[in-house]
Amino acid sequence: MTVSSDLHQLIRSLNKNEKAYFKKFAQLHVLGEENNYVLLFDAIAEMEKYDEESLKKKFSKEDFIRQISVAKNYLYNLVLKSLRSFHVELNARIKARQMLHNIAILFEKGLHDQCEREMNRARKIALKHELYMEQIELLVWELKILLMNQSFEDKMMKLMNENYESRKTVLRKLLNLYEIDQLEYNVASLLRKTPATSAALRETEKLLKSSVMKDESQALSVTAQLKFHHTHATYYYAAGNNKACRKHLLREIQILEKNPDLMELRFQDYVLLYDNLLLLLKDDKDKSFPVHLKKLRDQLSQRKLSTRMFAQVGLRNYLMEIEWLIDSEKYAEALKVADALEEIAKQKNVKPGLNDLLSILHHRTIASLFSGKTDDALKYSFQILNEPEAQQKYVSYDYARLLHIILLFETDNIDVADSQIRSLQRQPSKDKAVEQIAVVIFPALRKLHKTFSKKEKQILWNELADSMKKLKSQKEMQGVFRFFDGEKWVGFRVSY
């Protein structure tokens, strides 16, 4: 990597807040030349690809461009320095550690009054953010200052004993956190395989009988409470008890919301918890899904999400909303949300990853089909199958092929449909459920296409509906009906 490419990548990785902070930082830390570095920073930030020649042309009248290598190197280190300063203000632990260094320096210089003032400031941060190791270090410094008096009067001894009791309280909380932490990781290890084995679930149940896992009151800190509920949520999810899992996820969310400072530090965890909760609500068709989706969106709207974070969290909850609307048979609304998602992605300059893109197209296909817009559905279906890496990377590719053939029949592209069926037979699906549904649907569709009698068509549709109902009742067929509900489609087709 060259300095140029490193600098370009570093600047392009900054979010809006970090960029704004850099400009203020540069004005304070670069006397007389701040405008040059800010201008160079802005010029590089606008580049999709680094182009040094265009920089030289743009700043040809500026003196610093004659030593552009020096300027780039200085700018690179200035950006890193501004990031360190920016994140110290955000990261409580780093700030507390720096204050502990200050305390050590002030103590060594004999400036004990200043040392105590710094300790008081550091203590507020350590208590607020449950930084137990830092709390213990501060108590050690507090005792050192007390001992400087070299007095064993009653008042002094009372303060010393209070100091030791405070340390023991902190240590109890720390040991409690370690115990719950250990249980959390052991449970995660036992349940790492999907689906979890009966033996793994039994071993997990034994661990959950530990005294610290009886109820939330056994968790002595906010962090421990979060881990307590996360461990239980992990178990209940593996055991297939979605309702109990949702209860613990929701409690984690509530704990974070009651501790806004901690939530800011762990906002990505908060979003992930909400994503998992929404996923369970969606799969369980729970009516509270829209309420919780709105709550998450409200939280997201209060923050300026970086492009990267929107790509990670924003796309996902929009996709879940589209799936929810499709499951609720609100197809027109699903298409509107898909349109809104694409518009927002453009505004935020986010290009969805391959699986997200294909999922959006898949949802559009289904929503269009059930809205009676079969031509649109076929258009989206073609886009899925024509995506170069779809076959290798898209988890629902086999279902997309199946749906595509159905759409070809629906739009009277019979020759193309026959060609695709032969292709499917030459390249069988890896999922046996897809093959089973294909064996039932395609012969029926051929018969329907060749039949002109309305009465005979009705009989054939009813027979196909019965076949779909039987297939859907089979446990091994649940996957295919999740990605394309054949029974619902037949019912829609009959009434359409």
RODO-2510 file (C-alpha; in nm, 4 decimals, decimal comma):
residues 496
     n   res          X          Y          Z
     1     m     0,0000     0,0000     0,0000
     2     t     0,1264     0,3506    -0,0827
     3     v     0,0743     0,6624     0,1280
     4     s    -0,1658     0,7856    -0,1420
     5     s    -0,3934     0,4822    -0,1357
     6     d    -0,3729     0,4573     0,2456
     7     l    -0,4721     0,8226     0,2805
     8     h    -0,7554     0,7884     0,0282
     9     q    -0,8939     0,4782     0,2006
    10     l    -0,8638     0,6383     0,5444
    11     i    -1,0452     0,9575     0,4427
    12     r    -1,3173     0,7663     0,2545
    13     s    -1,3781     0,5495     0,5630
    14     l    -1,4712     0,8497     0,7812
    15     n    -1,8327     0,9160     0,8670
    16     k    -1,9856     1,2663     0,8573
    17     n    -1,9208     1,3337     1,2265
    18     e    -1,5554     1,2304     1,1961
    19     k    -1,5102     1,4515     0,8884
    20     a    -1,6672     1,7518     1,0604
    21     y    -1,4517     1,6942     1,3673
    22     f    -1,1348     1,6761     1,1527
    23     k    -1,2022     2,0199     1,0039
    24     k    -1,2416     2,1770     1,3494
    25     f    -0,9363     1,9868     1,4711
    26     a    -0,7240     2,1048     1,1755
    27     q    -0,8094     2,4687     1,2491
    28     l    -0,6882     2,4277     1,6073
    29     h    -0,3763     2,2237     1,5387
    30     v    -0,2321     2,3566     1,2101
    31     l    -0,1433     2,7224     1,2475
    32     g    -0,1451     2,9241     0,9259
    33     e    -0,1869     2,6287     0,6901
    34     e    -0,5190     2,4827     0,8011
    35     n    -0,7028     2,5832     0,4830
    36     n    -0,4553     2,3966     0,2619
    37     y    -0,4960     2,0704     0,4521
    38     v    -0,8744     2,1004     0,4695
    39     l    -0,8849     2,1706     0,0937
    40     l    -0,6617     1,8698     0,0220
    41     f    -0,8746     1,6584     0,2586
    42     d    -1,1992     1,7613     0,0808
    43     a    -1,0516     1,6999    -0,2646
    44     i    -0,9412     1,3466    -0,1742
    45     a    -1,2730     1,2748     0,0030
    46     e    -1,4623     1,3442    -0,3223
    47     m    -1,2558     1,0961    -0,5270
    48     e    -1,4046     0,7544    -0,6033
    49     k    -1,0523     0,6500    -0,7064
    50     y    -0,7355     0,8292    -0,6043
    51     d    -0,6002     1,0484    -0,8861
    52     e    -0,2841     1,2393    -0,7987
    53     e    -0,2569     1,4149    -1,1350
    54     s    -0,5960     1,5799    -1,0886
    55     l    -0,4851     1,6956    -0,7419
    56     k    -0,1713     1,8546    -0,8856
    57     k    -0,3791     2,0279    -1,1521
    58     k    -0,6409     2,1444    -0,9007
    59     f    -0,3822     2,2922    -0,6602
    60     s    -0,1210     2,3988    -0,9161
    61     k    -0,1085     2,7539    -0,7720
    62     e    -0,0572     2,6383    -0,4111
    63     d     0,2951     2,6105    -0,2637
    64     f     0,2245     2,2875    -0,0730
    65     i     0,1613     2,0944    -0,3967
    66     r     0,5355     2,1135    -0,4790
    67     q     0,5942     1,8777    -0,1862
    68     i     0,2781     1,6749    -0,2204
    69     s     0,4337     1,3605    -0,0676
    70     v     0,5166     1,5533     0,2508
    71     a     0,1683     1,7102     0,2538
    72     k    -0,0022     1,3708     0,2130
    73     n     0,2063     1,2144     0,4879
    74     y     0,1318     1,5050     0,7226
    75     l    -0,2404     1,4928     0,6357
    76     y    -0,2514     1,1153     0,6965
    77     n    -0,1077     1,1555     1,0480
    78     l    -0,3270     1,4581     1,1148
    79     v    -0,6402     1,2563     1,0280
    80     l    -0,5291     0,9734     1,2600
    81     k    -0,4559     1,2249     1,5369
    82     s    -0,8020     1,3801     1,4951
    83     l    -0,9603     1,0312     1,5073
    84     r    -0,7757     0,9512     1,8296
    85     s    -0,9013     1,2764     1,9811
    86     f    -1,2558     1,2193     1,8486
    87     h    -1,2824     0,8640     1,9810
    88     v    -1,1296     0,9505     2,3190
    89     e    -1,4279     1,1780     2,3686
    90     l    -1,6614     0,8959     2,2715
    91     n    -1,4881     0,6024     2,4330
    92     a    -1,5215     0,6156     2,8096
    93     r    -1,2631     0,3481     2,8804
    94     i    -0,9926     0,5237     2,6798
    95     k    -1,0787     0,8501     2,8521
    96     a    -1,0663     0,6886     3,1965
    97     r    -0,7295     0,5259     3,1162
    98     q    -0,5866     0,8603     3,0089
    99     m    -0,7098     1,0200     3,3301
   100     l    -0,5430     0,7437     3,5320
   101     h    -0,2151     0,8341     3,3582
   102     n    -0,2758     1,1957     3,4531
   103     i    -0,3356     1,0909     3,8162
   104     a    -0,0058     0,8979     3,8242
   105     i     0,1854     1,1987     3,6864
   106     l     0,0230     1,4454     3,9283
   107     f     0,0859     1,2124     4,2230
   108     e     0,4537     1,1728     4,1365
   109     k     0,4871     1,5508     4,1204
   110     g     0,3300     1,5837     4,4647
   111     l     0,0284     1,7758     4,3316
   112     h    -0,2167     1,5833     4,5457
   113     d    -0,5038     1,8355     4,5331
   114     q    -0,4978     1,8286     4,1536
   115     c    -0,4643     1,4509     4,1693
   116     e    -0,7830     1,4243     4,3779
   117     r    -0,9781     1,6499     4,1401
   118     e    -0,8741     1,4328     3,8433
   119     m    -0,9713     1,1228     4,0428
   120     n    -1,3197     1,2627     4,1074
   121     r    -1,3697     1,3273     3,7354
   122     a    -1,2386     0,9816     3,6440
   123     r    -1,4554     0,8146     3,9106
   124     k    -1,7736     0,9616     3,7575
   125     i    -1,6831     0,8128     3,4192
   126     a    -1,5842     0,4730     3,5654
   127     l    -1,9059     0,4438     3,7691
   128     k    -2,1274     0,5602     3,4856
   129     h    -1,9869     0,3057     3,2407
   130     e    -1,9256     0,0158     3,4841
   131     l    -1,5481     0,0179     3,4299
   132     y    -1,4607    -0,2061     3,7229
   133     m    -1,0872    -0,2439     3,6670
   134     e    -1,0564     0,1347     3,6448
   135     q    -1,2694     0,1738     3,9606
   136     i    -1,0307    -0,0527     4,1536
   137     e    -0,7281     0,1409     4,0276
   138     l    -0,8899     0,4666     4,1384
   139     l    -0,9557     0,3221     4,4845
   140     v    -0,5899     0,2197     4,5050
   141     w    -0,4862     0,5787     4,4239
   142     e    -0,7361     0,7074     4,6793
   143     l    -0,5761     0,4915     4,9476
   144     k    -0,2270     0,6061     4,8466
   145     i    -0,3292     0,9669     4,8997
   146     l    -0,4883     0,8799     5,2352
   147     l    -0,1676     0,7087     5,3481
   148     m     0,0325     1,0208     5,2649
   149     n    -0,1064     1,1591     5,5918
   150     q     0,0656     0,8749     5,7849
   151     s    -0,2057     0,8960     6,0468
   152     f    -0,4076     0,6199     6,2140
   153     e    -0,6702     0,8362     6,3817
   154     d    -1,0321     0,7125     6,3922
   155     k    -1,1412     0,9340     6,1025
   156     m    -0,8498     0,8124     5,8911
   157     m    -0,9176     0,4459     5,9710
   158     k    -1,2868     0,4910     5,8861
   159     l    -1,1947     0,6274     5,5424
   160     m    -0,9460     0,3440     5,4863
   161     n    -1,2040     0,0795     5,5807
   162     e    -1,4613     0,2409     5,3526
   163     n    -1,2040     0,2251     5,0748
   164     y    -1,1485    -0,1497     5,1306
   165     e    -1,5247    -0,2154     5,1488
   166     s    -1,5704    -0,0272     4,8215
   167     r    -1,3020    -0,2447     4,6606
   168     k    -1,4766    -0,5611     4,7820
   169     t    -1,8084    -0,4369     4,6403
   170     v    -1,6462    -0,3673     4,3039
   171     l    -1,4738    -0,7078     4,3090
   172     r    -1,8057    -0,8818     4,3862
   173     k    -1,9618    -0,7135     4,0843
   174     l    -1,6608    -0,8035     3,8727
   175     l    -1,6626    -1,1696     3,9849
   176     n    -2,0385    -1,1842     3,9282
   177     l    -1,9863    -1,0487     3,5763
   178     y    -1,7066    -1,3011     3,5134
   179     e    -1,9291    -1,5896     3,6301
   180     i    -2,2191    -1,4867     3,4065
   181     d    -1,9735    -1,4159     3,1235
   182     q    -1,8287    -1,7668     3,1551
   183     l    -2,1756    -1,9226     3,1507
   184     e    -2,2699    -1,7175     2,8458
   185     y    -1,9700    -1,8434     2,6482
   186     n    -2,0201    -2,2058     2,7595
   187     v    -2,3855    -2,1927     2,6533
   188     a    -2,2885    -2,0372     2,3193
   189     s    -2,0304    -2,3149     2,2689
   190     l    -2,2810    -2,5906     2,3478
   191     l    -2,5426    -2,4442     2,1132
   192     r    -2,3078    -2,3438     1,8293
   193     k    -2,4386    -2,6211     1,6032
   194     t    -2,7735    -2,5713     1,4298
   195     p    -3,0029    -2,7398     1,5078
   196     a    -2,8854    -2,7994     1,8654
   197     t    -2,8656    -3,1611     1,9775
   198     s    -3,0759    -3,2934     2,2663
   199     a    -2,7560    -3,3551     2,4620
   200     a    -2,6435    -2,9925     2,4119
   201     l    -2,9823    -2,8620     2,5287
   202     r    -2,9687    -3,0841     2,8413
   203     e    -2,6169    -2,9599     2,9257
   204     t    -2,7322    -2,6014     2,8752
   205     e    -3,0275    -2,6558     3,1099
   206     k    -2,7823    -2,7726     3,3799
   207     l    -2,5743    -2,4562     3,3371
   208     l    -2,8855    -2,2386     3,3596
   209     k    -2,9577    -2,3862     3,7060
   210     s    -2,6560    -2,1950     3,8384
   211     s    -2,7445    -1,9565     4,1238
   212     v    -2,6538    -1,6497     3,9162
   213     m    -2,8994    -1,7596     3,6471
   214     k    -3,2073    -1,7934     3,8687
   215     d    -3,3404    -1,4445     3,8020
   216     e    -3,2265    -1,0993     3,6918
   217     s    -3,1694    -0,9816     4,0513
   218     q    -2,8657    -1,2135     4,0696
   219     a    -2,6927    -1,0015     3,8046
   220     l    -2,5199    -0,7220     3,9969
   221     s    -2,4544    -0,4802     3,7117
   222     v    -2,6219    -0,3585     3,3944
   223     t    -2,3687    -0,5469     3,1797
   224     a    -2,4314    -0,8655     3,3808
   225     q    -2,8092    -0,8202     3,3367
   226     l    -2,7636    -0,7939     2,9592
   227     k    -2,5554    -1,1121     2,9553
   228     f    -2,8081    -1,2894     3,1807
   229     h    -3,0900    -1,2262     2,9330
   230     h    -2,8727    -1,2883     2,6269
   231     t    -2,7763    -1,6340     2,7604
   232     h    -3,1396    -1,7256     2,8211
   233     a    -3,2429    -1,5917     2,4795
   234     t    -2,9739    -1,8061     2,3141
   235     y    -3,1036    -2,1187     2,4914
   236     y    -3,4713    -2,0585     2,4173
   237     y    -3,3997    -1,9867     2,0514
   238     a    -3,2069    -2,3149     2,0192
   239     a    -3,4877    -2,4971     2,2029
   240     g    -3,7439    -2,3592     1,9550
   241     n    -3,9282    -2,1531     2,2174
   242     n    -3,9572    -1,8268     2,0245
   243     k    -4,1967    -1,6690     2,2729
   244     a    -3,9538    -1,7058     2,5665
   245     c    -3,6635    -1,5969     2,3456
   246     r    -3,8510    -1,2801     2,2466
   247     k    -3,9210    -1,2026     2,6137
   248     h    -3,5477    -1,2016     2,6971
   249     l    -3,4514    -1,0074     2,3835
   250     l    -3,7100    -0,7432     2,4679
   251     r    -3,5768    -0,7189     2,8241
   252     e    -3,2229    -0,6610     2,6888
   253     i    -3,3580    -0,3818     2,4696
   254     q    -3,5397    -0,2238     2,7657
   255     i    -3,2246    -0,2341     2,9822
   256     l    -3,0250    -0,0536     2,7146
   257     e    -3,2998     0,2056     2,6652
   258     k    -3,2972     0,2787     3,0411
   259     n    -2,9209     0,3373     3,0223
   260     p    -2,8820     0,5824     2,7315
   261     d    -2,5058     0,6320     2,7773
   262     l    -2,4448     0,2595     2,7590
   263     m    -2,6824     0,2347     2,4647
   264     e    -2,4782     0,4938     2,2753
   265     l    -2,1636     0,2889     2,3322
   266     r    -2,3416    -0,0331     2,2311
   267     f    -2,5801     0,0996     1,9706
   268     q    -2,4855    -0,1670     1,7162
   269     d    -2,5674    -0,4341     1,9774
   270     y    -2,9019    -0,2609     2,0368
   271     v    -2,9826    -0,2692     1,6644
   272     l    -2,8779    -0,6344     1,6382
   273     l    -3,1041    -0,7264     1,9312
   274     y    -3,3927    -0,5440     1,7666
   275     d    -3,3194    -0,7161     1,4348
   276     n    -3,3362    -1,0566     1,6047
   277     l    -3,6579    -0,9606     1,7838
   278     l    -3,8167    -0,8388     1,4597
   279     l    -3,7114    -1,1555     1,2790
   280     l    -3,8853    -1,3720     1,5412
   281     l    -4,1962    -1,1507     1,5405
   282     k    -4,2093    -1,1696     1,1611
   283     d    -4,1669    -1,5472     1,1505
   284     d    -4,4294    -1,5911     1,4239
   285     k    -4,6628    -1,3481     1,2401
   286     d    -4,6926    -1,1518     1,5650
   287     k    -4,9121    -0,8420     1,5338
   288     s    -4,6676    -0,6294     1,7350
   289     f    -4,4116    -0,6428     1,4496
   290     p    -4,5072    -0,2983     1,3044
   291     v    -4,4978    -0,1380     1,6525
   292     h    -4,1450    -0,2622     1,7211
   293     l    -4,0305    -0,1793     1,3685
   294     k    -4,1433     0,1804     1,4254
   295     k    -3,9548     0,1961     1,7571
   296     l    -3,6330     0,0834     1,5900
   297     r    -3,6818     0,3243     1,2997
   298     d    -3,7376     0,6094     1,5496
   299     q    -3,4054     0,5272     1,7166
   300     l    -3,2275     0,5094     1,3805
   301     s    -3,3805     0,8404     1,2670
   302     q    -3,2276     1,0164     1,5704
   303     r    -2,8784     0,9314     1,4480
   304     k    -2,6829     1,0169     1,1376
   305     l    -2,6018     0,6672     1,0181
   306     s    -2,2850     0,6210     0,8204
   307     t    -2,3129     0,4612     0,4769
   308     r    -2,1560     0,1452     0,6167
   309     m    -2,3954     0,1245     0,9102
   310     f    -2,6998     0,1842     0,6893
   311     a    -2,5787    -0,0996     0,4638
   312     q    -2,5513    -0,3216     0,7716
   313     v    -2,8740    -0,2345     0,9544
   314     g    -3,0983    -0,0161     0,7404
   315     l    -3,1376    -0,2555     0,4495
   316     r    -3,2101    -0,5467     0,6799
   317     n    -3,5113    -0,4019     0,8595
   318     y    -3,6588    -0,2745     0,5304
   319     l    -3,6267    -0,6267     0,3909
   320     m    -3,8013    -0,7665     0,6985
   321     e    -4,0805    -0,5136     0,6549
   322     i    -4,1298    -0,6219     0,2931
   323     e    -4,1424    -0,9884     0,4000
   324     w    -4,3920    -0,9019     0,6755
   325     l    -4,6177    -0,7210     0,4292
   326     i    -4,6005    -1,0119     0,1824
   327     d    -4,6857    -1,2595     0,4610
   328     s    -4,9746    -1,0276     0,5551
   329     e    -5,0877    -1,0296     0,1890
   330     k    -5,0319    -0,6528     0,1593
   331     y    -4,8571    -0,6787    -0,1764
   332     a    -4,9090    -0,3221    -0,2997
   333     e    -4,7607    -0,1876     0,0269
   334     a    -4,4672    -0,4270    -0,0068
   335     l    -4,3891    -0,2863    -0,3513
   336     k    -4,4079     0,0706    -0,2158
   337     v    -4,1586    -0,0160     0,0599
   338     a    -3,9294    -0,1770    -0,1982
   339     d    -3,9447     0,1455    -0,4035
   340     a    -3,8697     0,3523    -0,0904
   341     l    -3,5766     0,1269    -0,0014
   342     e    -3,4201     0,1650    -0,3456
   343     e    -3,4620     0,5443    -0,3285
   344     i    -3,3031     0,5653     0,0191
   345     a    -3,0155     0,3404    -0,0914
   346     k    -2,9509     0,5771    -0,3844
   347     q    -2,9590     0,8836    -0,1588
   348     k    -2,7161     0,7254     0,0855
   349     n    -2,5001     0,5937    -0,1988
   350     v    -2,5394     0,2359    -0,0731
   351     k    -2,5177    -0,0484    -0,3194
   352     p    -2,6878    -0,3545    -0,1658
   353     g    -2,4776    -0,6697    -0,1438
   354     l    -2,5613    -0,9505    -0,3853
   355     n    -2,7874    -1,1452    -0,1477
   356     d    -2,9708    -0,8288    -0,0373
   357     l    -3,0188    -0,7233    -0,4003
   358     l    -3,1484    -1,0670    -0,4998
   359     s    -3,3773    -1,0787    -0,1937
   360     i    -3,5300    -0,7434    -0,2914
   361     l    -3,5880    -0,8715    -0,6462
   362     h    -3,7337    -1,1985    -0,5108
   363     h    -3,9785    -1,0070    -0,2897
   364     r    -4,0685    -0,7811    -0,5796
   365     t    -4,1343    -1,0895    -0,7939
   366     i    -4,3737    -1,2409    -0,5413
   367     a    -4,5466    -0,9115    -0,4568
   368     s    -4,5949    -0,8343    -0,8274
   369     l    -4,7279    -1,1826    -0,8992
   370     f    -4,9861    -1,1608    -0,6206
   371     s    -5,0786    -0,8089    -0,7309
   372     g    -5,1668    -0,9466    -1,0731
   373     k    -4,8633    -0,7766    -1,2338
   374     t    -4,7206    -1,0917    -1,3913
   375     d    -4,5148    -0,9049    -1,6526
   376     d    -4,3372    -0,7078    -1,3786
   377     a    -4,2906    -1,0275    -1,1788
   378     l    -4,1273    -1,1959    -1,4805
   379     k    -3,8997    -0,8930    -1,5312
   380     y    -3,7682    -0,9133    -1,1730
   381     s    -3,7370    -1,2905    -1,1999
   382     f    -3,5195    -1,2558    -1,5132
   383     q    -3,2962    -1,0112    -1,3242
   384     i    -3,2364    -1,2691    -1,0513
   385     l    -3,1466    -1,5513    -1,2885
   386     n    -2,9291    -1,3272    -1,5065
   387     e    -2,7166    -1,2055    -1,2139
   388     p    -2,3772    -1,3716    -1,2837
   389     e    -2,3073    -1,5017    -0,9311
   390     a    -2,6663    -1,5734    -0,8280
   391     q    -2,6436    -1,9507    -0,8747
   392     q    -2,3386    -1,9791    -0,6496
   393     k    -2,4271    -1,7243    -0,3818
   394     y    -2,8037    -1,6765    -0,3588
   395     v    -2,9512    -1,9102    -0,0974
   396     s    -3,2963    -1,8996    -0,2603
   397     y    -3,1719    -1,9549    -0,6169
   398     d    -3,3479    -2,2913    -0,6658
   399     y    -3,6781    -2,1412    -0,5502
   400     a    -3,6224    -1,8487    -0,7870
   401     r    -3,5831    -2,0952    -1,0787
   402     l    -3,9049    -2,2701    -0,9777
   403     l    -4,0943    -1,9410    -0,9542
   404     h    -3,9510    -1,8269    -1,2882
   405     i    -4,0932    -2,1303    -1,4700
   406     i    -4,4342    -2,0727    -1,3095
   407     l    -4,4242    -1,7123    -1,4326
   408     l    -4,3373    -1,8267    -1,7844
   409     f    -4,6532    -2,0383    -1,7834
   410     e    -4,8523    -1,7479    -1,6383
   411     t    -4,7371    -1,5193    -1,9219
   412     d    -4,7925    -1,7866    -2,1920
   413     n    -4,4198    -1,8284    -2,2656
   414     i    -4,4736    -2,2039    -2,2928
   415     d    -4,1775    -2,2875    -2,5181
   416     v    -3,9386    -2,1023    -2,2892
   417     a    -4,0990    -2,2705    -1,9880
   418     d    -4,0462    -2,6163    -2,1418
   419     s    -3,6846    -2,5264    -2,2133
   420     q    -3,6344    -2,4178    -1,8513
   421     i    -3,7952    -2,7385    -1,7211
   422     r    -3,5510    -2,9443    -1,9293
   423     s    -3,2685    -2,7317    -1,7909
   424     l    -3,3950    -2,7965    -1,4380
   425     q    -3,4040    -3,1694    -1,5095
   426     r    -3,0458    -3,1636    -1,6421
   427     q    -2,9311    -2,9612    -1,3412
   428     p    -3,1452    -3,0945    -1,0553
   429     s    -3,1961    -2,8752    -0,7519
   430     k    -2,9853    -2,9454    -0,4455
   431     d    -3,3038    -2,9091    -0,2443
   432     k    -3,5236    -3,2182    -0,2812
   433     a    -3,8295    -3,0150    -0,1783
   434     v    -3,7947    -2,8055    -0,4947
   435     e    -3,7885    -3,1213    -0,7069
   436     q    -4,0993    -3,2539    -0,5312
   437     i    -4,2991    -2,9386    -0,5924
   438     a    -4,1767    -2,9219    -0,9537
   439     v    -4,3009    -3,2772    -1,0164
   440     v    -4,6481    -3,1714    -0,8972
   441     i    -4,6780    -2,8229    -1,0477
   442     f    -4,5308    -2,8473    -1,3982
   443     p    -4,7431    -3,1339    -1,5368
   444     a    -5,0523    -2,9600    -1,3937
   445     l    -4,9566    -2,6315    -1,5616
   446     r    -4,9056    -2,8085    -1,8958
   447     k    -5,2528    -2,9621    -1,8703
   448     l    -5,4049    -2,6269    -1,7745
   449     h    -5,2440    -2,4602    -2,0748
   450     k    -5,3840    -2,7191    -2,3131
   451     t    -5,7346    -2,7104    -2,1615
   452     f    -5,9887    -2,4565    -2,2848
   453     s    -6,2925    -2,5730    -2,0900
   454     k    -6,3553    -2,3536    -1,7840
   455     k    -6,5048    -2,6482    -1,6005
   456     e    -6,2025    -2,8708    -1,6684
   457     k    -5,9686    -2,5852    -1,5717
   458     q    -6,1528    -2,5485    -1,2406
   459     i    -6,1181    -2,9203    -1,1730
   460     l    -5,7440    -2,9079    -1,2499
   461     w    -5,6904    -2,6025    -1,0277
   462     n    -5,8791    -2,7726    -0,7435
   463     e    -5,6671    -3,0869    -0,7851
   464     l    -5,3500    -2,8743    -0,7822
   465     a    -5,4749    -2,6923    -0,4707
   466     d    -5,5240    -3,0269    -0,2918
   467     s    -5,1744    -3,1389    -0,3962
   468     m    -5,0218    -2,8129    -0,2710
   469     k    -5,2041    -2,8475     0,0608
   470     k    -5,0669    -3,2006     0,1097
   471     l    -4,7135    -3,0913     0,0208
   472     k    -4,7301    -2,7928     0,2553
   473     s    -4,8288    -3,0177     0,5469
   474     q    -4,5042    -3,2148     0,5115
   475     k    -4,2282    -3,1016     0,7486
   476     e    -3,9517    -3,1339     0,4894
   477     m    -4,1427    -2,9020     0,2538
   478     q    -4,1495    -2,6007     0,4884
   479     g    -3,8464    -2,4381     0,3252
   480     v    -3,9878    -2,4154    -0,0263
   481     f    -4,3181    -2,2747     0,0980
   482     r    -4,1305    -2,0116     0,2965
   483     f    -3,9731    -1,8751    -0,0213
   484     f    -4,2757    -1,9335    -0,2426
   485     d    -4,6124    -2,0334    -0,0971
   486     g    -4,7494    -2,2607    -0,3697
   487     e    -5,0779    -2,3182    -0,1881
   488     k    -5,1419    -1,9447    -0,1576
   489     w    -5,0509    -1,8943    -0,5235
   490     v    -5,2989    -2,1600    -0,6407
   491     g    -5,5718    -2,0040    -0,4241
   492     f    -5,4922    -1,6612    -0,5689
   493     r    -5,4823    -1,7996    -0,9250
   494     v    -5,8214    -1,9622    -0,8877
   495     s    -5,9816    -1,6390    -0,7667
   496     y    -5,7928    -1,4118    -1,0104
***
